[in-house]
Amino acid sequence: MHRVSVVIPVYQGERTLPELVQELAVLSAPTRSAAGHEFVVVELLLVSDRGPDRSDAVIRDLAVSYDFVRPIWLSRNFGQHPATLAGMASSSGDWIVTMDEDGQHDPAFIGDFLDVALARGLQLVYANPINRSPHGKVRNGGSRLAKGLSSKLSPGGNLAIAQSYRLVLGEVGRSVAAYAGSGVYLDVALGWVTGPAAVCPVELRREGDRPSGYSLRRLVSHFWNLIISSGTRPLRLVSVLGGLFVSVGMLFTLYLIIVRFTAHSIPQGWTSVMVLVLVSTGAILFSLGIIAEYVGVAVSMAMGKPLYLIIADPNDGPLGRDVKDAP
């Protein structure tokens, strides 16, 4: 019997969580996969990431209605990946499945994930959507571009297939959640220790009727964190960029020397000089910006900035006493 822990970071799940948990409740009884592997969802960890709706109240109601539901409360909003890591750190199953709260991930595919992992002897399996994502064309295109670029920078090589619907070996997931530092991208951290990942064909469903929790600013920030946590390859690109501009400068100098001795005059061209200065200055500032981001991540880790902080249910502590005592 394979024991499975399901982790769902919750930010705006007021409308979608009840139906999703009802589907997962079916798998809380022993179930046999298509390949004949027996598994059971022993716990569902709903990680409250302090969203703007009444998700916290829904989580409390679900915990009362279902024995296998375990609420995890964060002290503030940390974001999807830290919330997912908090749930993984609190899990106890042989396997960990992570999925979104919006209902687009069908729990019926969990058995297929397990079949792929056991057939190939791998610790990590990602969903491979066989239909188009319910997001818009611009966001889907940007996501593919970001994953493609990041996969070239990350030594793990799994970012091109990374999805939030994934299955990972339990002890690996809990270890990653323990050592991951501030600003880490979950799939980068998994790639450091799991090696190659497999994919499992799944069909995505439409999201629930709720606004997306990702604004353009948050998506850009998400992508930047992905680049910074991909390793030191971007720093190597900075060195390559510097060498490229040095080479261009030397060729331009050689050109001026040849013109001086052949045409007996140096052509006047303030425009070309200014363009060269501006491009060079821009490259230097861009390089310094990348280096500064790495320094900022290192400083945050040195200062002990936590990736997440788990607390008790706010309604059970001093902050909830007035709410409970109110007539």
Residue pairs with C-beta under 8 A, 6 or more apart in sequence:
1 30
1 38
1 39
1 40
2 37
2 38
2 39
2 40
2 94
2 95
2 114
3 39
3 40
3 42
3 92
3 93
3 94
3 95
3 170
4 27
4 39
4 40
4 41
4 42
4 93
4 94
4 95
4 96
4 97
4 110
4 114
5 41
5 42
5 43
5 44
5 45
5 91
5 92
5 93
5 95
5 96
5 97
5 170
6 24
6 41
6 43
6 44
6 45
6 96
6 97
6 98
6 99
6 107
6 110
7 45
7 47
7 84
7 87
7 88
7 91
7 96
7 97
7 98
7 99
8 17
8 20
8 44
8 45
8 46
8 47
8 87
8 98
8 99
8 100
8 101
9 47
9 49
9 80
9 83
9 84
9 87
9 98
9 100
9 101
10 17
10 46
10 47
10 48
10 49
10 51
10 55
10 59
10 83
10 101
11 49
11 50
11 51
11 55
11 77
11 80
11 83
11 101
11 213
12 51
12 52
12 53
12 55
12 101
12 102
12 210
12 211
12 213
13 20
13 46
13 51
13 53
13 55
13 58
13 59
13 101
13 102
14 53
14 54
14 55
14 57
14 58
14 210
15 208
15 209
15 210
16 101
16 102
16 103
16 207
16 208
16 210
17 46
17 55
17 58
17 59
17 62
17 101
18 58
18 62
19 103
20 101
20 103
20 107
21 44
21 46
21 62
21 66
21 69
23 106
23 107
23 108
24 41
24 44
24 107
25 66
25 68
26 107
27 39
27 40
27 41
27 107
27 110
28 40
28 41
28 42
28 44
28 66
28 68
29 40
30 38
30 39
30 40
31 38
31 39
31 40
31 111
32 38
32 39
32 111
33 39
33 111
33 112
33 114
33 115
34 111
34 112
34 115
35 115
35 118
35 119
37 111
37 114
37 115
37 118
39 95
39 110
39 111
39 114
41 68
41 110
42 68
42 92
42 93
43 68
43 69
43 70
43 91
43 92
43 93
44 66
44 68
44 69
44 70
45 70
45 71
45 72
45 87
45 90
45 91
46 59
46 62
46 63
46 69
46 70
46 71
46 72
47 72
47 74
47 83
47 84
47 86
47 87
48 55
48 56
48 59
48 71
48 72
48 73
48 74
49 74
49 77
49 78
49 79
49 80
49 83
50 74
50 76
50 77
51 77
51 213
53 210
56 73
56 314
56 315
59 69
59 71
60 71
60 313
60 315
62 69
63 69
63 70
63 71
70 90
71 313
72 86
72 87
72 90
72 310
73 310
73 311
73 312
73 313
73 314
74 82
74 83
74 86
74 308
74 309
74 310
74 311
75 309
75 310
75 311
76 309
78 86
78 307
78 308
78 309
80 164
81 184
81 185
81 186
82 307
82 308
83 308
84 98
84 164
84 186
85 176
85 177
85 180
85 184
85 186
85 307
85 308
86 177
86 308
86 310
87 98
88 96
88 98
88 168
88 173
88 174
88 176
88 177
89 174
89 177
89 178
90 310
91 170
91 173
91 174
92 170
93 170
94 169
94 170
95 114
95 117
95 167
95 168
95 169
95 170
96 167
96 168
96 169
96 170
96 173
96 174
97 110
97 113
97 165
97 166
97 167
98 164
98 165
98 166
98 168
99 105
99 107
99 164
99 165
100 164
100 165
102 207
102 208
102 210
103 205
103 206
103 207
103 208
104 134
104 204
104 205
104 206
104 207
105 127
105 164
105 165
105 202
105 204
105 205
106 202
106 203
106 204
106 205
109 127
109 165
109 200
109 202
110 167
112 200
112 201
112 202
113 125
113 127
113 166
113 167
113 200
114 167
116 122
116 125
116 198
116 199
116 200
117 123
117 124
117 125
117 167
117 169
117 198
120 198
122 194
122 195
122 196
122 197
122 198
123 168
123 169
123 172
123 194
123 195
124 158
124 166
124 167
124 168
124 169
124 172
124 190
124 194
124 197
124 198
125 166
125 167
125 168
125 197
125 198
125 199
125 200
126 158
126 161
126 162
126 163
126 165
126 166
126 197
126 198
126 199
126 200
127 163
127 165
127 166
127 199
127 200
127 202
128 161
128 163
128 199
128 200
128 201
128 202
129 163
129 202
129 203
129 204
130 201
130 202
130 203
131 203
131 204
132 140
132 204
133 140
133 143
133 204
134 204
134 205
134 206
134 207
135 143
135 212
139 219
142 219
146 223
146 226
147 159
147 160
147 161
147 162
148 160
149 227
150 159
150 223
150 226
150 227
150 230
151 157
151 158
151 159
151 160
152 233
153 227
153 230
153 231
153 233
153 234
154 188
154 191
154 230
154 231
154 233
155 191
155 192
155 231
155 233
156 187
156 188
156 190
156 191
156 192
156 194
156 195
157 191
157 196
158 187
158 190
158 191
158 194
158 196
158 197
159 187
159 188
159 191
159 226
159 230
161 197
161 199
162 187
165 202
167 200
168 176
168 190
168 194
169 194
172 190
172 193
172 194
173 190
175 193
176 186
176 189
176 190
176 192
176 193
179 189
180 186
180 189
180 307
181 297
181 300
181 301
181 307
182 297
182 300
182 301
182 305
182 306
182 307
183 225
183 228
183 229
183 297
183 300
184 225
184 229
184 307
185 225
185 226
185 229
185 230
188 226
188 229
188 230
188 231
189 229
190 197
191 197
214 222
224 293
227 234
228 234
228 293
228 294
228 297
229 297
234 290
235 290
235 291
235 294
238 287
238 290
238 291
241 283
241 286
241 287
242 283
242 287
245 279
245 280
245 283
249 276
249 280
252 276
256 266
259 265
259 266
259 267
260 266
311 317
313 320
314 320
315 323
315 324
